[in-house]
């Protein structure tokens, strides 16, 4: 597991040094919302968050982008949309619900759209939105969305991965958890249910195992699980 957190802290430090303060803050806040963060890592993340908050506050007047500029960036390429979505994560989206509606039906960058959907869920915006993704249309009310860290399907899938991997294969767990977080974000505005958790966890484990050992660990763990059920 330490490998995952080492990479996370290095990436946040890189963003900070590059002046990407809002992106770094978004990564910290996203991680702190996860159901489990080791105490030592949480302490480091909170310290980094305090430092970032101070630096952002210090240069806020001179560096804060006007909302109009951020919204224009949503009409750009994927990199521009991601930068805009990161900025919007710290804004009150009630200031621009109409523009967000237009954005979500414009075939947006999926990663940027997922970030905005998570903010809509967190802010519990009581407006109706339509999101077009892969030619499928999703219509939903903002306050009906569940933030990823509160999704029962996500939480239970993470528990399965911990049970299978955390003690004996922590490196596999780190990778599988990273994939799970990405999968849950990209699944928005839909949310995984508890009944889907085990299958979701298996899919993440299978992907990691196929990359790491050509599927050997996945096959072994699934065989042992089946044996326990039969006994």
C-alpha positions as YAML, in Angstrom:
chain: A
units: angstrom
residues:
- id: 1
  name: UNK
  ca: [0.00, 0.00, 0.00]
- id: 2
  name: UNK
  ca: [2.90, 2.35, 0.70]
- id: 3
  name: UNK
  ca: [3.68, 2.48, -3.02]
- id: 4
  name: UNK
  ca: [0.30, 4.01, -3.78]
- id: 5
  name: UNK
  ca: [0.64, 6.69, -1.10]
- id: 6
  name: UNK
  ca: [4.26, 7.42, -2.00]
- id: 7
  name: UNK
  ca: [3.20, 8.07, -5.59]
- id: 8
  name: UNK
  ca: [0.23, 10.15, -4.43]
- id: 9
  name: UNK
  ca: [2.38, 12.38, -2.20]
- id: 10
  name: UNK
  ca: [5.00, 12.75, -4.94]
- id: 11
  name: UNK
  ca: [2.33, 13.75, -7.46]
- id: 12
  name: UNK
  ca: [0.83, 16.31, -5.07]
- id: 13
  name: UNK
  ca: [4.31, 17.72, -4.42]
- id: 14
  name: UNK
  ca: [4.97, 17.90, -8.16]
- id: 15
  name: UNK
  ca: [1.71, 19.78, -8.75]
- id: 16
  name: UNK
  ca: [2.50, 22.17, -5.90]
- id: 17
  name: UNK
  ca: [5.99, 22.89, -7.19]
- id: 18
  name: UNK
  ca: [4.56, 23.47, -10.68]
- id: 19
  name: UNK
  ca: [2.10, 25.98, -9.28]
- id: 20
  name: UNK
  ca: [-0.90, 23.72, -9.91]
- id: 21
  name: UNK
  ca: [-2.27, 24.51, -6.47]
- id: 22
  name: UNK
  ca: [-5.95, 23.89, -7.17]
- id: 23
  name: UNK
  ca: [-5.21, 20.53, -8.81]
- id: 24
  name: UNK
  ca: [-3.05, 19.52, -5.84]
- id: 25
  name: UNK
  ca: [-5.77, 20.59, -3.39]
- id: 26
  name: UNK
  ca: [-8.38, 18.64, -5.34]
- id: 27
  name: UNK
  ca: [-6.27, 15.46, -5.14]
- id: 28
  name: UNK
  ca: [-5.80, 15.90, -1.38]
- id: 29
  name: UNK
  ca: [-9.49, 16.51, -0.72]
- id: 30
  name: UNK
  ca: [-10.48, 13.55, -2.89]
- id: 31
  name: UNK
  ca: [-8.15, 11.23, -0.98]
- id: 32
  name: UNK
  ca: [-9.24, 12.52, 2.45]
- id: 33
  name: UNK
  ca: [-12.84, 11.64, 1.55]
- id: 34
  name: UNK
  ca: [-11.92, 8.00, 1.07]
- id: 35
  name: UNK
  ca: [-13.20, 5.59, 3.75]
- id: 36
  name: UNK
  ca: [-9.70, 4.66, 4.93]
- id: 37
  name: UNK
  ca: [-6.49, 6.66, 5.00]
- id: 38
  name: UNK
  ca: [-3.54, 5.56, 7.20]
- id: 39
  name: UNK
  ca: [-3.04, 7.93, 10.13]
- id: 40
  name: UNK
  ca: [0.47, 8.98, 9.10]
- id: 41
  name: UNK
  ca: [-0.64, 9.66, 5.53]
- id: 42
  name: UNK
  ca: [-3.69, 11.57, 6.73]
- id: 43
  name: UNK
  ca: [-1.45, 13.77, 8.87]
- id: 44
  name: UNK
  ca: [0.80, 14.53, 5.89]
- id: 45
  name: UNK
  ca: [-2.17, 15.25, 3.63]
- id: 46
  name: UNK
  ca: [-3.71, 17.61, 6.17]
- id: 47
  name: UNK
  ca: [-0.41, 19.46, 6.55]
- id: 48
  name: UNK
  ca: [-0.14, 19.78, 2.77]
- id: 49
  name: UNK
  ca: [-3.74, 20.96, 2.62]
- id: 50
  name: UNK
  ca: [-3.07, 23.69, 5.19]
- id: 51
  name: UNK
  ca: [-0.02, 24.86, 3.27]
- id: 52
  name: UNK
  ca: [-1.93, 24.88, -0.01]
- id: 53
  name: UNK
  ca: [-4.86, 26.74, 1.54]
- id: 54
  name: UNK
  ca: [-2.46, 29.39, 2.81]
- id: 55
  name: UNK
  ca: [-0.72, 29.77, -0.56]
- id: 56
  name: UNK
  ca: [-4.01, 29.89, -2.44]
- id: 57
  name: UNK
  ca: [-5.41, 32.48, -0.05]
- id: 58
  name: UNK
  ca: [-2.21, 34.53, -0.29]
- id: 59
  name: UNK
  ca: [-2.44, 34.88, -4.05]
- id: 60
  name: UNK
  ca: [-6.21, 34.70, -4.40]
- id: 61
  name: UNK
  ca: [-6.80, 38.30, -5.40]
- id: 62
  name: UNK
  ca: [-4.14, 38.29, -8.07]
- id: 63
  name: UNK
  ca: [-4.54, 34.75, -9.39]
- id: 64
  name: UNK
  ca: [-8.21, 33.79, -9.02]
- id: 65
  name: UNK
  ca: [-9.66, 33.21, -12.44]
- id: 66
  name: UNK
  ca: [-12.91, 34.96, -13.26]
- id: 67
  name: UNK
  ca: [-15.81, 32.55, -13.56]
- id: 68
  name: UNK
  ca: [-16.27, 33.63, -17.17]
- id: 69
  name: UNK
  ca: [-12.74, 32.49, -18.03]
- id: 70
  name: UNK
  ca: [-13.28, 29.10, -16.38]
- id: 71
  name: UNK
  ca: [-16.53, 28.57, -18.26]
- id: 72
  name: UNK
  ca: [-14.86, 29.46, -21.56]
- id: 73
  name: UNK
  ca: [-12.24, 26.81, -20.84]
- id: 74
  name: UNK
  ca: [-14.98, 24.20, -20.57]
- id: 75
  name: UNK
  ca: [-15.44, 24.67, -24.32]
- id: 76
  name: UNK
  ca: [-11.79, 23.84, -25.05]
- id: 77
  name: UNK
  ca: [-9.88, 20.58, -25.49]
- id: 78
  name: UNK
  ca: [-9.65, 17.83, -22.86]
- id: 79
  name: UNK
  ca: [-6.73, 19.47, -21.01]
- id: 80
  name: UNK
  ca: [-8.57, 22.79, -20.92]
- id: 81
  name: UNK
  ca: [-11.73, 21.11, -19.63]
- id: 82
  name: UNK
  ca: [-9.81, 19.29, -16.90]
- id: 83
  name: UNK
  ca: [-8.19, 22.53, -15.76]
- id: 84
  name: UNK
  ca: [-11.58, 24.25, -15.70]
- id: 85
  name: UNK
  ca: [-13.22, 21.38, -13.82]
- id: 86
  name: UNK
  ca: [-10.45, 21.51, -11.20]
- id: 87
  name: UNK
  ca: [-11.11, 25.23, -10.71]
- id: 88
  name: UNK
  ca: [-14.84, 24.70, -10.49]
- id: 89
  name: UNK
  ca: [-14.31, 22.17, -7.69]
- id: 90
  name: UNK
  ca: [-13.68, 25.07, -5.32]
- id: 91
  name: UNK
  ca: [-16.51, 27.26, -6.62]
- id: 92
  name: UNK
  ca: [-20.21, 27.36, -5.84]
- id: 93
  name: UNK
  ca: [-21.75, 25.74, -8.92]
- id: 94
  name: UNK
  ca: [-25.06, 27.45, -8.18]
- id: 95
  name: UNK
  ca: [-23.43, 30.48, -9.80]
- id: 96
  name: UNK
  ca: [-23.34, 28.72, -13.16]
- id: 97
  name: UNK
  ca: [-25.91, 25.91, -13.26]
- id: 98
  name: UNK
  ca: [-27.11, 26.86, -16.74]
- id: 99
  name: UNK
  ca: [-23.57, 26.75, -18.14]
- id: 100
  name: UNK
  ca: [-22.98, 23.39, -16.44]
- id: 101
  name: UNK
  ca: [-26.17, 22.04, -18.00]
- id: 102
  name: UNK
  ca: [-24.95, 23.11, -21.44]
- id: 103
  name: UNK
  ca: [-21.55, 21.58, -20.80]
- id: 104
  name: UNK
  ca: [-22.85, 18.17, -19.72]
- id: 105
  name: UNK
  ca: [-24.85, 17.70, -22.95]
- id: 106
  name: UNK
  ca: [-21.94, 18.81, -25.19]
- id: 107
  name: UNK
  ca: [-20.08, 15.45, -25.33]
- id: 108
  name: UNK
  ca: [-17.62, 16.60, -22.63]
- id: 109
  name: UNK
  ca: [-14.30, 15.06, -21.63]
- id: 110
  name: UNK
  ca: [-15.44, 12.15, -19.39]
- id: 111
  name: UNK
  ca: [-12.81, 12.77, -16.70]
- id: 112
  name: UNK
  ca: [-13.65, 16.48, -16.47]
- id: 113
  name: UNK
  ca: [-17.37, 15.75, -16.43]
- id: 114
  name: UNK
  ca: [-16.86, 13.21, -13.63]
- id: 115
  name: UNK
  ca: [-15.10, 15.85, -11.52]
- id: 116
  name: UNK
  ca: [-17.99, 18.26, -12.03]
- id: 117
  name: UNK
  ca: [-20.60, 15.59, -11.27]
- id: 118
  name: UNK
  ca: [-18.82, 14.85, -7.99]
- id: 119
  name: UNK
  ca: [-18.97, 18.55, -7.06]
- id: 120
  name: UNK
  ca: [-22.68, 18.65, -7.95]
- id: 121
  name: UNK
  ca: [-23.20, 15.67, -5.64]
- id: 122
  name: UNK
  ca: [-21.17, 17.22, -2.81]
- id: 123
  name: UNK
  ca: [-22.97, 20.55, -3.07]
- id: 124
  name: UNK
  ca: [-26.37, 18.83, -3.35]
- id: 125
  name: UNK
  ca: [-27.55, 21.22, -6.05]
- id: 126
  name: UNK
  ca: [-31.33, 21.03, -6.38]
- id: 127
  name: UNK
  ca: [-31.48, 21.37, -10.16]
- id: 128
  name: UNK
  ca: [-32.11, 18.93, -12.97]
- id: 129
  name: UNK
  ca: [-29.23, 18.05, -15.28]
- id: 130
  name: UNK
  ca: [-28.78, 15.90, -18.36]
- id: 131
  name: UNK
  ca: [-25.44, 14.27, -19.11]
- id: 132
  name: UNK
  ca: [-24.64, 12.67, -22.46]
- id: 133
  name: UNK
  ca: [-21.91, 10.05, -22.27]
- id: 134
  name: UNK
  ca: [-21.10, 7.52, -24.99]
- id: 135
  name: UNK
  ca: [-24.35, 8.47, -26.76]
- id: 136
  name: UNK
  ca: [-26.38, 7.58, -23.66]
- id: 137
  name: UNK
  ca: [-28.47, 10.31, -22.02]
- id: 138
  name: UNK
  ca: [-28.71, 10.45, -18.22]
- id: 139
  name: UNK
  ca: [-31.18, 12.87, -16.60]
- id: 140
  name: UNK
  ca: [-30.94, 13.40, -12.85]
- id: 141
  name: UNK
  ca: [-31.42, 15.85, -10.00]
- id: 142
  name: UNK
  ca: [-28.18, 17.11, -8.48]
- id: 143
  name: UNK
  ca: [-29.24, 16.45, -4.91]
- id: 144
  name: UNK
  ca: [-30.03, 12.83, -5.80]
- id: 145
  name: UNK
  ca: [-26.40, 12.03, -6.61]
- id: 146
  name: UNK
  ca: [-24.26, 10.19, -4.09]
- id: 147
  name: UNK
  ca: [-20.62, 11.30, -3.72]
- id: 148
  name: UNK
  ca: [-18.21, 8.48, -4.51]
- id: 149
  name: UNK
  ca: [-16.86, 8.20, -0.96]
- id: 150
  name: UNK
  ca: [-20.42, 7.65, 0.33]
- id: 151
  name: UNK
  ca: [-21.47, 5.08, -2.27]
- id: 152
  name: UNK
  ca: [-22.32, 1.77, -0.63]
- id: 153
  name: UNK
  ca: [-21.21, -0.18, -3.68]
- id: 154
  name: UNK
  ca: [-17.83, 1.53, -3.63]
- id: 155
  name: UNK
  ca: [-17.37, 1.09, 0.12]
- id: 156
  name: UNK
  ca: [-18.26, -2.60, 0.04]
- id: 157
  name: UNK
  ca: [-16.10, -3.27, -3.02]
- id: 158
  name: UNK
  ca: [-13.18, -1.67, -1.18]
- id: 159
  name: UNK
  ca: [-13.85, -3.95, 1.80]
- id: 160
  name: UNK
  ca: [-13.70, -7.01, -0.47]
- id: 161
  name: UNK
  ca: [-10.37, -5.85, -1.90]
- id: 162
  name: UNK
  ca: [-9.00, -5.28, 1.61]
- id: 163
  name: UNK
  ca: [-10.11, -8.74, 2.70]
- id: 164
  name: UNK
  ca: [-8.51, -10.40, -0.32]
- id: 165
  name: UNK
  ca: [-5.34, -8.36, -0.65]
- id: 166
  name: UNK
  ca: [-4.40, -5.90, 2.08]
- id: 167
  name: UNK
  ca: [-2.47, -8.26, 4.38]
- id: 168
  name: UNK
  ca: [-0.67, -10.55, 1.93]
- id: 169
  name: UNK
  ca: [-0.60, -8.48, -1.26]
- id: 170
  name: UNK
  ca: [-0.58, -4.77, -0.34]
- id: 171
  name: UNK
  ca: [0.90, -3.73, -3.70]
- id: 172
  name: UNK
  ca: [-2.02, -5.40, -5.50]
- id: 173
  name: UNK
  ca: [-4.44, -3.71, -3.12]
- id: 174
  name: UNK
  ca: [-2.99, -0.27, -3.86]
- id: 175
  name: UNK
  ca: [-3.38, -0.75, -7.59]
- id: 176
  name: UNK
  ca: [-6.84, -2.31, -7.34]
- id: 177
  name: UNK
  ca: [-8.05, 0.50, -5.06]
- id: 178
  name: UNK
  ca: [-6.76, 3.12, -7.49]
- id: 179
  name: UNK
  ca: [-8.67, 1.43, -10.30]
- id: 180
  name: UNK
  ca: [-11.78, 1.20, -8.10]
- id: 181
  name: UNK
  ca: [-11.71, 4.93, -7.31]
- id: 182
  name: UNK
  ca: [-11.36, 5.78, -11.00]
- id: 183
  name: UNK
  ca: [-14.13, 3.35, -11.94]
- id: 184
  name: UNK
  ca: [-16.51, 4.82, -9.37]
- id: 185
  name: UNK
  ca: [-15.84, 8.39, -10.52]
- id: 186
  name: UNK
  ca: [-16.26, 7.50, -14.17]
- id: 187
  name: UNK
  ca: [-19.54, 5.67, -13.42]
- id: 188
  name: UNK
  ca: [-21.18, 8.91, -12.25]
- id: 189
  name: UNK
  ca: [-24.02, 9.96, -12.36]
- id: 190
  name: UNK
  ca: [-24.83, 6.31, -11.69]
- id: 191
  name: UNK
  ca: [-23.81, 4.68, -8.42]
- id: 192
  name: UNK
  ca: [-22.82, 1.09, -7.75]
- id: 193
  name: UNK
  ca: [-25.22, -0.74, -5.45]
- id: 194
  name: UNK
  ca: [-24.26, -3.07, -2.61]
- id: 195
  name: UNK
  ca: [-25.33, -6.08, -4.65]
- id: 196
  name: UNK
  ca: [-22.78, -5.15, -7.33]
- id: 197
  name: UNK
  ca: [-19.87, -4.67, -4.92]
- id: 198
  name: UNK
  ca: [-18.37, -8.16, -5.02]
- id: 199
  name: UNK
  ca: [-18.43, -8.38, -8.80]
- id: 200
  name: UNK
  ca: [-16.96, -4.87, -9.05]
- id: 201
  name: UNK
  ca: [-14.14, -5.83, -6.68]
- id: 202
  name: UNK
  ca: [-13.48, -8.99, -8.69]
- id: 203
  name: UNK
  ca: [-13.21, -6.97, -11.89]
- id: 204
  name: UNK
  ca: [-10.65, -4.64, -10.34]
- id: 205
  name: UNK
  ca: [-8.65, -7.58, -8.96]
- id: 206
  name: UNK
  ca: [-8.76, -9.38, -12.30]
- id: 207
  name: UNK
  ca: [-7.44, -6.30, -14.13]
- id: 208
  name: UNK
  ca: [-4.56, -5.86, -11.70]
- id: 209
  name: UNK
  ca: [-3.69, -9.55, -11.64]
- id: 210
  name: UNK
  ca: [-3.71, -9.74, -15.45]
- id: 211
  name: UNK
  ca: [-1.15, -6.92, -15.50]
- id: 212
  name: UNK
  ca: [1.02, -8.18, -12.63]
- id: 213
  name: UNK
  ca: [1.06, -11.97, -12.96]
- id: 214
  name: UNK
  ca: [-1.01, -12.93, -16.00]
- id: 215
  name: UNK
  ca: [-4.02, -13.65, -13.80]
- id: 216
  name: UNK
  ca: [-2.46, -16.18, -11.41]
- id: 217
  name: UNK
  ca: [-3.35, -14.42, -8.15]
- id: 218
  name: UNK
  ca: [-6.90, -13.72, -9.31]
- id: 219
  name: UNK
  ca: [-7.45, -17.40, -10.19]
- id: 220
  name: UNK
  ca: [-5.96, -18.55, -6.88]
- id: 221
  name: UNK
  ca: [-8.01, -16.18, -4.73]
- id: 222
  name: UNK
  ca: [-11.25, -16.94, -6.54]
- id: 223
  name: UNK
  ca: [-10.60, -20.68, -6.18]
- id: 224
  name: UNK
  ca: [-9.97, -20.30, -2.44]
- id: 225
  name: UNK
  ca: [-13.12, -18.19, -2.08]
- id: 226
  name: UNK
  ca: [-15.16, -20.85, -3.84]
- id: 227
  name: UNK
  ca: [-13.72, -23.56, -1.58]
- id: 228
  name: UNK
  ca: [-14.64, -21.59, 1.56]
- id: 229
  name: UNK
  ca: [-18.21, -21.25, 0.31]
- id: 230
  name: UNK
  ca: [-18.46, -25.02, -0.33]
- id: 231
  name: UNK
  ca: [-17.04, -26.00, 3.07]
...
